[in-house]
Amino acid sequence: GNAMLVGSGGAGGVGGSSTDGGGAAGGAGGRGGNAGLLFGAPGTGGAGGFTFGTATGGSGGDGGTGGLFSDGGVGGSGGAGASGGAG
């Protein structure tokens, strides 16, 4: 559909979590929706996924693009990581 002149972007989805022992990274957060053509707050990027078994969490999503008279959205925070326990 056509973009509205004024509209707010939706928030990005949260990245998937990872709990395997191999330490796969959690999923990246989703991208926030774009603002309306002229006015409107864009969406916030989703948070990165939590991971267990590795120190690195998933990356946060990008914030949405702003309209002509509005700022860009806030990027999501990266997910937390938890290293595995002792063998």
DSSP file (Angstrom, degrees, kcal/mol; ACC not computed):
  #  RESIDUE AA STRUCTURE BP1 BP2  ACC     N-H-->O    O-->H-N    N-H-->O    O-->H-N    TCO  KAPPA ALPHA  PHI   PSI    X-CA   Y-CA   Z-CA
    1    1 A G              0   0    0      0, 0.0     2,-0.1     0, 0.0     0, 0.0   0.000 360.0 360.0 360.0 169.3    0.0    0.0    0.0
    2    2 A N        -     0   0    0      1,-0.1     2,-0.2     0, 0.0     0, 0.0  -0.424 360.0-105.3 -74.7 151.4    0.9    3.6   -0.2
    3    3 A A        -     0   0    0     -2,-0.1     2,-0.2     1,-0.1    -1,-0.1  -0.481  32.5-121.7 -74.3 146.0    2.8    5.3    2.6
    4    4 A M        -     0   0    0     -2,-0.2    33,-2.9     1,-0.1    34,-0.2  -0.523  12.1-128.2 -81.0 155.1    0.8    7.6    4.9
    5    5 A L  S    S+     0   0    0      1,-0.2    33,-2.7    31,-0.2    34,-1.9   0.895 100.8  28.6 -68.1 -39.3    1.9   11.2    5.3
    6    6 A V  B    S+a   39   0A   0     32,-0.2     2,-0.3    31,-0.2    -1,-0.2  -0.986  83.6 125.8-123.6 129.7    1.9   10.8    9.0
    7    7 A G        -     0   0    0     32,-1.6    29,-2.2    -2,-0.5     2,-0.4  -0.914  47.4-120.8-177.4 150.8    2.5    7.5   10.7
    8    8 A S        -     0   0    0     -2,-0.3     2,-0.2    27,-0.2    26,-0.1  -0.816  28.9-124.8-102.3 139.8    4.6    5.7   13.3
    9    9 A G        -     0   0    0     32,-2.1    35,-0.2    -2,-0.4    26,-0.1  -0.527  28.2-112.8 -79.3 148.3    6.8    2.8   12.5
   10   10 A G        -     0   0    0     -2,-0.2    23,-3.3    33,-0.2    33,-0.2  -0.342  35.5 -96.3 -75.7 160.9    6.4   -0.5   14.4
   11   11 A A        -     0   0    0     21,-0.2    34,-0.2    32,-0.2    -1,-0.1  -0.483  40.5-109.2 -75.8 146.7    9.0   -1.8   16.7
   12   12 A G        -     0   0    0     32,-3.2    35,-0.3    18,-0.3    20,-0.1  -0.410  38.6-101.1 -72.1 152.6   11.5   -4.4   15.4
   13   13 A G        -     0   0    0     18,-0.2    17,-3.7    33,-0.2     2,-0.3  -0.331  36.2-103.0 -73.2 156.0   11.2   -8.0   16.7
   14   14 A V        -     0   0    0     15,-0.2    34,-0.2    32,-0.2    -1,-0.1  -0.574  40.4-110.4 -77.3 139.3   13.4   -9.4   19.4
   15   15 A G        -     0   0    0     32,-3.0    35,-0.3    -2,-0.3    14,-0.2  -0.323  38.9 -95.4 -68.1 153.5   16.2  -11.7   18.1
   16   16 A G        -     0   0    0     12,-0.3    11,-2.3    33,-0.2    33,-0.2  -0.340  37.2-120.9 -69.7 149.1   16.0  -15.4   18.9
   17   17 A S        -     0   0    0      9,-0.2     2,-0.4    32,-0.2    34,-0.2  -0.521  16.3-148.2 -87.4 157.7   17.8  -16.9   21.9
   18   18 A S  B     +b   51   0B   0     32,-2.4    34,-2.6    -2,-0.2     8,-0.1  -0.992  24.0 164.6-128.6 125.7   20.4  -19.6   21.7
   19   19 A T        +     0   0    0     -2,-0.4     2,-0.1    32,-0.2    -1,-0.1   0.205  35.4 123.0-123.1  14.4   20.9  -22.1   24.5
   20   20 A D    >   -     0   0    0      4,-0.1     3,-1.2     1,-0.1    32,-0.1  -0.436  67.3-123.9 -79.5 155.9   23.0  -24.8   22.8
   21   21 A G  T 3  S+     0   0    0      1,-0.3    63,-0.1     2,-0.1    -1,-0.1   0.740 105.3  70.7 -68.2 -23.1   26.4  -25.8   24.2
   22   22 A G  T 3  S-     0   0    0      1,-0.1    -1,-0.3    32,-0.0    31,-0.1   0.680 105.5-124.7 -70.4 -15.6   28.1  -25.0   21.0
   23   23 A G    <   -     0   0    0     -3,-1.2    33,-0.2    29,-0.3    -2,-0.1   0.858  36.9-177.8  79.9  35.1   27.6  -21.3   21.6
   24   24 A A        -     0   0    0     28,-0.2    28,-0.2     1,-0.1    -1,-0.2  -0.415  35.5-102.7 -64.0 143.9   25.8  -20.3   18.4
   25   25 A A        -     0   0    0      1,-0.1    32,-0.1    26,-0.1    -1,-0.1  -0.354  35.2-109.6 -69.0 146.1   25.0  -16.6   18.4
   26   26 A G        -     0   0    0     30,-0.5    33,-0.3    23,-0.3    -9,-0.2  -0.309  46.6 -85.3 -67.9 160.7   21.5  -15.4   19.2
   27   27 A G        -     0   0    0    -11,-2.3    22,-2.9    23,-0.2   -12,-0.2  -0.232  44.2-104.5 -67.8 155.5   19.5  -13.9   16.4
   28   28 A A        -     0   0    0     20,-0.2   -12,-0.3    30,-0.2    32,-0.2  -0.506  39.6-104.6 -76.5 148.0   19.7  -10.3   15.4
   29   29 A G        -     0   0    0     30,-2.8    33,-0.3    17,-0.3   -15,-0.2  -0.364  41.2-101.1 -69.8 153.9   16.9   -8.0   16.4
   30   30 A G        -     0   0    0    -17,-3.7    16,-2.7    17,-0.2     2,-0.3  -0.259  37.3 -99.6 -72.7 162.0   14.4   -6.9   13.8
   31   31 A R        -     0   0    0     14,-0.2   -18,-0.2    30,-0.2    32,-0.2  -0.626  36.6-116.3 -83.1 138.2   14.5   -3.6   12.0
   32   32 A G        -     0   0    0     30,-3.0    33,-0.2    -2,-0.3   -21,-0.2  -0.418  37.4-100.2 -70.7 150.4   12.1   -0.9   13.2
   33   33 A G        -     0   0    0    -23,-3.3    10,-2.6    11,-0.2   -24,-0.3  -0.242  39.1-102.0 -69.0 158.3    9.5    0.3   10.8
   34   34 A N        -     0   0    0      8,-0.2    32,-0.2    30,-0.2   -24,-0.1  -0.427  34.2-114.6 -78.5 154.9    9.8    3.5    8.8
   35   35 A A        -     0   0    0     30,-2.8   -27,-0.2     1,-0.2     5,-0.2  -0.231  44.9 -76.0 -77.2 174.4    8.1    6.7    9.8
   36   36 A G        -     0   0    0    -29,-2.2   -31,-0.2     3,-0.6    -1,-0.2  -0.162  51.9 -96.3 -64.7 169.0    5.4    8.4    7.6
   37   37 A L  S    S+     0   0    0    -33,-2.9    31,-1.6    30,-0.2   -32,-0.2   0.869 114.5   6.2 -58.8 -40.8    6.4   10.3    4.6
   38   38 A L  S    S+     0   0    0    -33,-2.7    31,-2.6     1,-0.4     2,-0.3   0.819 131.8  11.8-108.3 -57.8    6.4   13.7    6.3
   39   39 A F  B    S+a    6   0A   0    -34,-1.9   -32,-1.6    29,-0.2    -3,-0.6  -0.789  75.7  90.2-123.1 164.0    5.8   13.3   10.0
   40   40 A G        -     0   0    0     -2,-0.3    27,-0.6   -34,-0.2   -32,-0.2  -0.133  66.5 -88.9 125.4 142.8    5.8   10.4   12.5
   41   41 A A        -     0   0    0     -6,-0.1   -32,-2.1    25,-0.1    31,-0.1  -0.654  40.7-134.2 -81.3 128.4    8.1    8.6   14.8
   42   42 A P        -     0   0    0      0, 0.0    32,-0.2     0, 0.0    -8,-0.2  -0.337  32.6 -90.4 -74.3 165.2    9.9    5.6   13.3
   43   43 A G        -     0   0    0    -10,-2.6    21,-2.2   -33,-0.2     2,-0.3  -0.286  34.0-113.2 -76.6 160.3   10.1    2.4   15.1
   44   44 A T        -     0   0    0    -35,-0.2   -32,-3.2    19,-0.2    31,-0.2  -0.729  35.4-109.4 -89.2 139.9   12.8    1.2   17.5
   45   45 A G        -     0   0    0     29,-2.9    32,-0.2    -2,-0.3   -14,-0.2  -0.366  39.0-104.3 -66.9 148.9   15.0   -1.7   16.4
   46   46 A G        -     0   0    0    -16,-2.7    15,-3.1   -33,-0.2   -17,-0.3  -0.318  35.5-101.5 -73.3 156.4   14.5   -4.9   18.3
   47   47 A A        -     0   0    0    -35,-0.3   -32,-3.0    13,-0.2   -17,-0.2  -0.463  40.1-106.2 -74.2 147.6   16.9   -6.2   20.9
   48   48 A G        -     0   0    0     29,-2.6    32,-0.3    10,-0.3   -20,-0.2  -0.331  44.0 -91.1 -70.0 157.8   19.4   -8.9   20.0
   49   49 A G        -     0   0    0    -22,-2.9     9,-2.6    10,-0.2   -23,-0.3  -0.352  35.8-113.6 -72.7 148.3   18.8  -12.4   21.2
   50   50 A F        -     0   0    0    -35,-0.3   -32,-2.4     7,-0.2     2,-0.4  -0.562  33.0-157.1 -75.9 142.1   20.2  -13.8   24.5
   51   51 A T  E     -bc  18  81B   0     29,-2.3    31,-1.6    -2,-0.2     2,-0.4  -0.955  10.9-161.4-125.6 146.3   22.8  -16.5   24.1
   52   52 A F  E    S+ c   0  82B   0    -34,-2.6   -29,-0.3    -2,-0.4    31,-0.2  -0.988  78.1  29.9-122.4 133.1   24.0  -19.2   26.5
   53   53 A G  S    S+     0   0    0     29,-3.2     2,-0.3    -2,-0.4    30,-0.2   0.446 112.1  64.6  98.7   1.5   27.4  -20.9   25.9
   54   54 A T  B    S-D   82   0B   0     28,-1.1    28,-0.7    29,-0.1    -1,-0.2  -0.986  76.2-129.7-151.2 156.3   29.0  -18.0   24.3
   55   55 A A  S    S+     0   0    0     -2,-0.3     2,-0.6    26,-0.2    26,-0.3   0.605  85.8  80.5 -82.8 -10.0   30.1  -14.5   25.4
   56   56 A T        -     0   0    0    -33,-0.2   -30,-0.5    26,-0.1    26,-0.2  -0.855  61.7-161.3-107.9 123.1   28.4  -12.8   22.4
   57   57 A G        -     0   0    0     22,-0.6    -7,-0.2    -2,-0.6    24,-0.2  -0.396  38.7 -77.0 -87.2 174.0   24.8  -12.0   22.2
   58   58 A G        -     0   0    0     -9,-2.6    21,-3.2    22,-0.3   -10,-0.3  -0.296  53.0-101.9 -67.8 155.4   22.8  -11.3   19.0
   59   59 A S        -     0   0    0    -33,-0.3   -30,-2.8    19,-0.2   -10,-0.2  -0.499  36.4-110.2 -79.8 148.2   23.2   -7.8   17.5
   60   60 A G        -     0   0    0     16,-0.3   -13,-0.2   -32,-0.2    18,-0.1  -0.397  35.8-106.5 -74.7 155.0   20.4   -5.3   17.9
   61   61 A G        -     0   0    0    -15,-3.1    15,-2.7   -31,-0.2   -16,-0.3  -0.294  34.9 -98.1 -77.9 164.6   18.2   -4.3   15.0
   62   62 A D        -     0   0    0    -33,-0.3   -30,-3.0    13,-0.2   -16,-0.2  -0.535  35.7-115.3 -79.6 146.2   18.4   -1.0   13.1
   63   63 A G        -     0   0    0     10,-0.4   -19,-0.2   -32,-0.2    12,-0.1  -0.475  40.5 -95.9 -75.0 155.4   16.0    1.8   13.9
   64   64 A G        -     0   0    0    -21,-2.2     9,-3.3   -31,-0.3     2,-0.3  -0.191  41.5 -94.9 -69.4 162.4   13.5    2.9   11.2
   65   65 A T        -     0   0    0    -33,-0.2   -30,-2.8     7,-0.2   -22,-0.1  -0.574  41.0-124.9 -77.7 139.0   14.1    5.7    8.8
   66   66 A G        -     0   0    0     -2,-0.3     6,-0.2   -32,-0.2     5,-0.1  -0.356  20.7-113.4 -80.2 163.7   12.6    9.1    9.8
   67   67 A G    >   -     0   0    0    -27,-0.6     3,-1.1     4,-0.3   -29,-0.2  -0.055  47.3 -78.2 -79.7-169.7   10.2   11.1    7.7
   68   68 A L  T 3  S+     0   0    0    -31,-1.6   -30,-0.2     1,-0.3   -29,-0.2   0.852 132.7  25.8 -62.5 -35.5   11.0   14.5    6.1
   69   69 A F  T 3  S+     0   0    0    -31,-2.6     2,-0.3     2,-0.1    -1,-0.3  -0.016 113.3  77.7-118.9  29.1   10.5   16.3    9.5
   70   70 A S  S <  S-     0   0    0     -3,-1.1    -4,-0.1   -31,-0.1   -35,-0.1  -0.974  74.5-113.1-139.5 154.0   11.3   13.5   11.9
   71   71 A D        -     0   0    0     -2,-0.3    -4,-0.3     1,-0.1    -2,-0.1  -0.305  39.7 -93.3 -79.7 164.1   14.4   11.9   13.2
   72   72 A G        -     0   0    0     -6,-0.2    -7,-0.2     1,-0.1    -1,-0.1  -0.325  48.2 -95.9 -72.1 160.9   15.5    8.3   12.6
   73   73 A G        -     0   0    0     -9,-3.3     2,-0.4     1,-0.1   -10,-0.4  -0.213  38.8 -98.0 -75.2 167.2   14.6    5.6   15.0
   74   74 A V        -     0   0    0    -32,-0.2   -29,-2.9   -12,-0.1   -10,-0.2  -0.694  36.5-121.6 -86.6 134.3   16.7    4.2   17.8
   75   75 A G        -     0   0    0     -2,-0.4   -13,-0.2   -31,-0.2     2,-0.1  -0.447  32.5-105.5 -72.0 149.6   18.7    1.1   17.2
   76   76 A G        -     0   0    0    -15,-2.7   -16,-0.3   -30,-0.3   -30,-0.2  -0.360  34.5-105.7 -74.0 154.9   18.0   -1.9   19.4
   77   77 A S        -     0   0    0    -32,-0.2   -29,-2.6     1,-0.1   -16,-0.2  -0.485  38.5-102.6 -78.0 150.5   20.4   -3.0   22.1
   78   78 A G        -     0   0    0    -31,-0.2   -19,-0.2    -2,-0.2    -1,-0.1  -0.369  41.6-102.6 -69.8 151.8   22.6   -6.1   21.6
   79   79 A G        -     0   0    0    -21,-3.2   -22,-0.6   -30,-0.2   -30,-0.2  -0.327  36.3-103.7 -73.9 157.2   21.6   -9.2   23.4
   80   80 A A        -     0   0    0    -32,-0.3   -29,-2.3   -24,-0.1     2,-0.4  -0.478  30.7-149.3 -77.7 150.3   23.3  -10.5   26.5
   81   81 A G  E     -c   51   0B   0    -26,-0.3     2,-0.4   -31,-0.2   -29,-0.2  -0.946   8.1-165.6-120.3 145.0   25.8  -13.4   26.3
   82   82 A A  E     -cD  52  54B   0    -31,-1.6   -29,-3.2   -28,-0.7   -28,-1.1  -0.970  18.3-136.2-131.0 117.4   26.5  -16.0   29.0
   83   83 A S        -     0   0    0     -2,-0.4   -29,-0.1   -30,-0.2   -28,-0.0  -0.369  34.3 -95.2 -71.7 152.5   29.6  -18.1   28.7
   84   84 A G        -     0   0    0    -31,-0.2    -1,-0.1   -63,-0.1     3,-0.1  -0.184  41.2-105.0 -66.0 157.3   29.2  -21.8   29.5
   85   85 A G        -     0   0    0      1,-0.2    -1,-0.1    -3,-0.1     2,-0.0  -0.128  49.7 -71.0 -74.1 175.6   29.9  -23.3   32.9
   86   86 A A              0   0    0      1,-0.1    -1,-0.2     0, 0.0     0, 0.0  -0.331 360.0 360.0 -68.5 150.1   33.0  -25.3   33.8
   87   87 A G              0   0    0     -3,-0.1    -1,-0.1    -2,-0.0    -2,-0.0   0.477 360.0 360.0 -71.6 360.0   33.3  -28.8   32.4
